[in-house]
């Protein structure tokens, strides 16, 4: 759900980030290897889309550092060099997947989703609770057969609540998992999103606020 794009071609990085956000991911972008290491040390990412030829700290060294730290962040390595030897070398460094440039964007999204599933506990293709059905593959949602028109952020928040299986999810965890690093924790973004989500779910209300703890479904 949370992805770091480390790519020194800024236009490409922002295009990739925009597309991933539209697919429902929270995305941060950096343009150098040292910045990638800094962000990876600060945030818990599911996947890093890592350009191999990064400035200042090479992408290979970023991958080595991530693997050495025991991080569960999955690595999708990008490179303009598409030979078998390059792919093998990238995978030997600890990359979980490898994609040559140029690439088709739907394939990138599909690979990121596949890696995300490997980085966390298994999530069934469909989540159901209290009449809500969430298809995590097709990214559709319904309540008692009524289709819900959810934004990518609302979908992600609802998925996190369903995955908690009745447990409480804190606002801090929602902010960490569904928003990117530019989100201001004092803006009330979670509260606003939750209000909109409640409105779309309709009555009777399903999401309850657990005072000083978080939210539960």
N, C-alpha and C positions, 0 to 999 in steps of 0.2 A: 504493500500500500504506500510505503514511503520510499522514494527513489532519489538517488543522487546521480546527476548527469555530470560527468567530468570530461569535458571536451574543449580543446583550445580554439576550435573554430566557433566563435561566439554565435554567429548566425545559425549554424547547424545546431549548436547546443540549445538555443532558445526554441528552434523549430521542434526539436525532439521533446523538450520540456513541455511545450504547449500541447503537443499531441498526446503525451502521456497524461497530462492533466485532464484533457478531454476524455481520456479513457478511464478516469476516476482515481488517478494516483496523486499523492502529494509529492511535489518535485522541487528539489533545489538544484541549482546549476553552479558549477565552478569551472575555471578555465586553465587551471594549472595543477600539477601534482601536489605541491605543498598545500594548496587550498583544499584539495580533495582529502588529504590526510587530516587536516584540521577539522573539516566538517565530519568526517567519519569518526573522529574522536569525540565529537560533541553530541552527535545524534545517532539514534538506533535505526539504521536504514535496513530495509528488506533486501534491496538490490542496488548495486552501483553499476551504472552504464559507463564503462571506463575506456576512454581512448588510450591506446597503447603509447602513442607518441606525444605525451604531455610535456610542456616546458617545466623547467626548474627541478621538479622531481619526476622522473620517467614513470610512465604507467606501470611498467614491470615492477618497479620498486614499490609503488602504491599497492599492487597486488601482493607482493611478498610481505609487506608490512601488515596488511589486513589478515592474511593467512596466519602469520606468526603470532598475531594477537589473539587468535582463537575466535575471531568474530564470526557470527552467524550470517553476516551480510553476504549475499551471493554476488558474484562478479560476472557481468556480461561484458566481455572485452571487444572493443571495436578497433579495426585497423584497416588501412588502405592496402596492406599487403595480404593477399588472399591465398598464398601457397600453402600446401599441406604442412610444410616445415614450420611456417609461421603459426598455423593453428595448433600444431602439436606443442610448440614452444610456449604459446600462451596458456594452454591447458596445463602444461607441466608446471607453470608458475603458480597455479592454484585457481585459475579462472574456471568458472562453472560452465560457461558457454562462450562462444566465439562467433562474431558476425563481421563479415568483410564489408568495406565500403566500396561502392554505394550499396545501400540496402533498401528493401521495400519496407515502408513504415509498418504496415500490418504485421509483418513478420517480427519486427522489433517488439511491438506491443505483446504479441503472443509469447515471445521468449521471456520477456520481463514477467508476465503473468505466471508462466511455468516456473520460473526461478523463485518467485514470491511464494508459490505453494510449497516449494522445497525448503524455504527459510523459516516457515512457521509450522505449527502443528497442523495436521491435515484438516481442511475445511470441506465439508460435503458440497457437491455442486448446488444443492438446494438447501436453504435454511428455512425452517418453519416454526412459528410460535404464535399462539393466540390469533390464528387466522391470517397471519402475515406469511407470505411465501416470497423468498428472495432467491432468484436464480443468479448465482455468482459468476456463471460462465457467460450467459447472455446479458447479464446486468439488467434484469427486469425485476419489478417488485409489484406485488398485489396484496390487497387485504380483502378477505372473503370474496375472492374472485374479481374484485374491482382493481383495475390497473392503476398504479400510482406513478405520477409524473414527477420523478425525483431528480434533483440536480446530482452531479457526480459526488459532491460533498455530502449531501443528504443520504445518498445511497451508502456511502462508506460509513457514515455514523450509524445508520440503521444496521448495517452488517456487523459492526463492532458490538452493538447491543445484542444482536441475535447470537453472535458467537459467545457472548458471556453467559448464555443459557440461564438467564434470570439473575445473574450476579450483577453487582454494581460496577459501573465503569466511571472512573473519575473524569472530571473536566480536563485535568492535566494529561491523562492518558489519551483522551479524544484529541486534544490539541497536538499531542506528539505524533499520533498515528495518522491523523486525517488532514493536518495542515502542514505547510512548509515552514522553513526557518524564518520567513519574513512575517509570519503571523505574530501580532502583538498579543501577549497573554492577558493584557489588561483591557482589550477592546470589547470583550463580551462576545467574541465570534462564536464560541460554542453555544452560548445561551441563545443568540439570535438564530443560529442554524437549528437548534433544538425546537425553538418556537415554530419555525416554518415547517419542520418535519412533523410536529404534533398536529398542525393544521391540516397537512396533507393526509395524515393517517385517519383523521376524523374521529367521530365519537363511536363508542365510549373511549375515553383516553386510555392509551396503553403505556406511555412512557411516564414513569413517576420520578420525581426528584427526591433523592435521599439526602436530607439536609446535611451539609458540610462533608458529604462523601462523594456524591456524583449522581448518575442516572442509571435506571434499571428498566427493563422491559418486562 
